[in-house]
Amino acid sequence: MFSRAEFDRRIARARDAMASAGVDLLLVDSGELLAWLTGYTVSETMYRAAFLPREGDAWFTLRALDQAPCREKSWISDVVGFVDTDEAQAAVAASIRERRFAGARIGLDTNSYSMSAATFMRLSALLPEARFIPMPGLSDSLRWVKSEEEIAILRQACAIADKTMLEIARQARPGMTTRDAAAIASQVFLREGADTGEVGPVVKASGSHEFLHGAFKTETIAEGDVLHVELIPRVGNYGARMMRPIVVGAPSAVLTATAGKLIELQDRQILAMKPGAIARDVDAIMRRGALDTGLRPTYENVTAYTLGLYTRTPRTSDFSRVLLPTSDWALEEGMVFHLYATAQGLGFIAGAPSRPLIVKLVPKRCVAVSIFP
């Protein structure tokens, strides 16, 4: 999916972080960072890790059954496989010793979901001379700013989301079920080149915003109902997200007015998303605006979060950068976000055709009206 120059850029960023932390060897075990740094990722059915020295060649230690696909997908040529009867952590530690890093300063992301307490204690026991250096959040922070090659793939995923949403809206009618809508989405995903047919929440909207994480079930849509559709197509593990309300029949005046207010507030958020802008100030535009206009009695959830690489991981969203009143960090050019606004049964995600919300020096308007007759 990516050029060697792109991987060289990533390797350089990782080694810069290693130099700042004073580590000799970087242990990489989170699914996203494995994909980003090496080009290959695999589930943690058995523990696995890749290693990047400050100087010298990288290597990958993983289950023997995964050696062939790893060599096919990754730029790393030194791939060590262990059989299923081996202890995975022992095999990983052995590969470190064999390459003369047994007494090294080994950097690891202590926030990685793959670095369990049991795994850390076992590696510490197997490598008593090593010094493990915490680098919490590294797996996320290295990936916050996207390259042009990454953004190009995100645009492909966005295009799939656009086509899918329009197709569901075209077919929406009374008597349709939420399962019917999800099936349409899955079919378009696969036809248009998405990694899988996995679809996000497709539910009947109710209340204010409580439906956002509603459990999927088969519900029949009647005239006047709002079908809440969230799409999460991925291309090369890079995921786009689009959320739209689809009104079956003519939308009421109240819904139309609510949609207009939400879109206006989200437009203002997008215009404020420039390099150097403080995240909490961007967040306040939607949060304060929705409260002041009476769109919502409370607004306790984030108004945006990081968009990008999603692999086989326990989390389905990347909250390493979010918009909240407590967000004191500054936006950087190349960051990509999933902006969403909800009120009175309507939910909108920012995104124009084939365009993820990317922080640029000159921001672009990225919201389209999405209530369908």
N, C-alpha and C positions, 0 to 999 in steps of 0.2 A: 504493500500500500504506500510505502514511503521510500524516498531516495536515500542513498547512503549519506549524502550531505546532510539530510535531515537528522539521521541518527547520530552523525558526528556532532551536530549542534547540541543534541540532547546529552550525549556523553560529556561534552565540554561543560554544560550546565551542572551535571551531576558532580563532575570533578571539582568544579569551583566550590560547590557546597561542601564537598569532602575537605578541601583545603581550608575552608573557613572553620570547620569543626575539628581540624587536625587529625583526620582519620586516614589510615593506610588502605583500608578495604571497606567497600560498601556492600552490605548484605541487602539484597532486594527480594522481598517475598510477597508484597501486596500485589493482587492481581492486576490493578491498573498500572502500577509502576513497572511491573514486568513487561506488560504490553508496550508501554511507552518507551522504555529504555532498550528492550531487546527485540521487540517485534513479535514476541511469542508469549502467550499466557495460557495457563491451564488451572483447573480447579485444584483445591487443596484436599483432594481425596487422600493423598499422601503428601506430607510436607515436601516442599521444593523451594529452591532459591537460586538466584543468579548472583554473581559476584563481580564487582568492578574495582580493580585496584587503582590507586592513584597513578601508578606507572605499570605498564605491562598489559597482558591480554586478559580479557574477561572470560568467565566460564559459567556454565549452567549445570546444576546438579538436580536431577529429577528422576522419577520413575522410568525404568527402562522402556516401558511401553510407549512413553512420550518422547523418546529420543528422536525418532524419525521426523515427526511433525515439527519438533523444535528446530532441528537442522534445516528443515524446509522453510520455516518462517523467519528464523532469526539470522542476524549477521554474525552471531557467535558460533565459532567452529568447534570450540572445546566443550563438548556436551557429555557429561558424566551420567550414566544410568545406573540405577540400583534395582535389584530384583525385589519382588513383592515380599519375600521372606526377610529382607533386610529391614533394620530400623532406619527410617528416613532421616531422623536427626543425626544418627551416627554416621550415615553416608555423607551427609552435608559436612559434618565436622571433619571426617576423613579427607574430603576434598580440599578443605582449608589447610590441614596439616601437610598434605602432599605437595602443596604449592608454597610451602614455607611461610604461611601466615599464622601459624599456631600462636605466636606471641605478639601479634599485631594489634593495633588499635582498630577495632571493627565497628564501623558506624551502622546503626540500624534504626529504622523508624519504629519507635515504641508505641505509636498509634496504629500500627498495621494490625488488621484483624487476624492476620496469619501468625503474628508473633504472640502466641498465647503465653500465659505465665509458665505453663508446663514446658513449652518449647524453649523459652528463654532459660529456664533453670537447667534443662537438659543440655543445651549447648554450652552453658557456663560450666557445667560439670565435665563435659567432654573436652573443653578447651580452657583448662584452668589458668594457662599463662596469658591468654588473650585479655584485652581490656575492651569491654563493650561500651561504646559511646552512644548515648541517646541522641537521636535526631528526630524528635517528634514532629509529625506533620510533613516530613520531607516528601512522602509519596504524593501528597496533594500539591504542595507549594511549587514543586518543579514543573507542574503541569498547568498552573493558573493561566499563564500567557500562552496563547495558541500561535503557532506558525501559520504561514500562508498555506502550506500543504494540509495542515489540520483543518483550517477553515474551509478549504475547498471540499473536503470530505463531509464536514458538517453541512455545507450547502446541499450536497447530494441527499443527505438524510432529510433536510428541510423540504426539499422538493417532493420527496415521497410523502411526507406529512401533508403537504398542500394538496396533492392529488387525492390522498385518502380522505381527507376531511370533506373535500368537495363531492366525492363520490357518495359518502354517507349522507350528506345533505341532499344530494340529488334523489336518493332512494328513500329518504325518510317519509313515512306516512303513518296514519293511524293503523293500529294492528301490528306494526313492526315491534319486535322485541329488542331488548338490549343485546341479547345474544346474536340476533340477526346483524345488528350494527357492528358488533365485534368481529363477526365472521367476514363482513365486507372489508373491514380494516385489515385483517390478517391476510386476506386474499390479495389485496392491493400491495401490501408490504412485500410479499414474496414475489409477486409479478414484477415489481419495480426495482428489485435488487436489494432489499433489506436483508440483514443477517438472519433474522428469524421472523416469525409471524406473531411474536409477542405484542399484545396490545395493552395500553394503559387502562385506567378506569373508564368504563362505559356504563353509566348509571342514570336513572331518573333523578333530576335535580329536585331538591326540596329544602325548605328552610332558607337560611342565609348562605352558609358556606360549608355546612357539616357534611355534605355529600362528596366533598373532594376526595376523601379516602374511603368512600363507601365500598363495601364488599360486593364483588361482581355476582350477580344473580340474574335469572331470566325474568324480566319485567316487561309487560306489554305497555306500549306507548299509545296514549289516547290523544285526541285533538286537544291542543293547547298545552300539552306537556312540554317540558324542557328536557331534551336529551343532552346530558353532559358527556362530552367525548374528550378524552385526553389520549393523545397518540405519542408513542415513544419509539419510532423506528430508529434502527442503528445500521450504520454502514461502516464496516471495519472496526466495530466496537464503538464508534463515535455516534452518540445519540442526539437526535433533535427531539424537541418536545413542543407539542401544540395542544392547546386546550380551547375549546369553543363550545358555546351553548347552541344547540339546534332546536328551534321552536317548531313543533309540528303544527302547522296551521299558521294563522296570522298572529304575530306577537301583540300583546296588549300595549296600551299607551304607557303603562307603568314600566313594563320590561324594556320598552324602547328607550324611555327616558333614563332608566338605570344604566343600560348599556352605553348610552351616550356619555354619561358622567364618568363611568369607569374608563372608557377609552380616552376621554379627555385627560384624566389624571395620569393614565399610563403614558400618553403622548408626552406629557410634561416630564415624567420620570426619564423617558428615553432621551429627550433633549438635554437633560441635565447630566447624562452619563458621558462625561468627558474625562480624559486622563487628568488625574489630580483631584477630581471631585471626591469628597468624603462620602463614604457609603451611607452613613446614617442620614446625611442631608438628602440623598436621593431617596432613601426609604421613606423619609418624612413626607414627601410629596404625596405618595399614595396613602400612607397610613393616616396622616393628619387630615388629608382631603376627604377620605372616606368617612372619617368620624365627624368632621365638621359639617359635611353635607347630609349627615344622617343615613348614609348608605349602610353603615354597620354600627351596632351599639358598642362593640369592642373589636379590636384588631390585634390579635395576639400572635398570629403566625408570620413567618418571613414573607417579604414581598418579592424576593428574588433569590436565586442561588446559582452556583457555578454549573455550567453546562460543559459537556465534553465527553470524556472517555468512560465507558461503563463496561465492565467485564463480569466474570463470574465472581460475584462478591455478595456479602450479606446485605449491603445497602443498595437501594435502588435510586437514590438521589445523592448528589455530592453537596454537602453542607459545609465544606471547608471554607467557603466564602459565601456569606449571606447578607441580605439587606435587613437590618434591624436597627432599632434606636440606639443600640449599644455598639454598632459597627463603626469603629474608629479608623479603619484602614482606607487607603486611597485607591481609586480605580487606576488601572494601567492600560495603555493601548494594547489591544490584542486579547484582552479578557473577554469571555463569552458567558452570557447569563440567560437564565430561564426566568423571565419576569411574569408574574401572574397576579391577577386581581380578581376578587370574588365578592359578590354581594347579592342578596335577594334572589338567590337561585341561579345567578349567572356567574360564569367564570371565563376569564380571558387570559391568554398567554400572548405576550408580544411576539410578533414575527410576521413579516411580509412574505410574499412568495419566494421560496428558495433562499431565505435570508435569515440566519440566526441573528440574535441580538449581540453584535460585536462592538466593543468599545473602540471607537476610532477618534482620530483627531477632529474630524468633522462628522458628528453623529448624523445618522439617517433616520427618518421617520419609519417606524416598523410595525404599525398596528393597522389592522383592517377591521371594519365592521363585520360581525360574524353571526348575526341573527338571520336565519334563513326563513323565507316564507314557506 
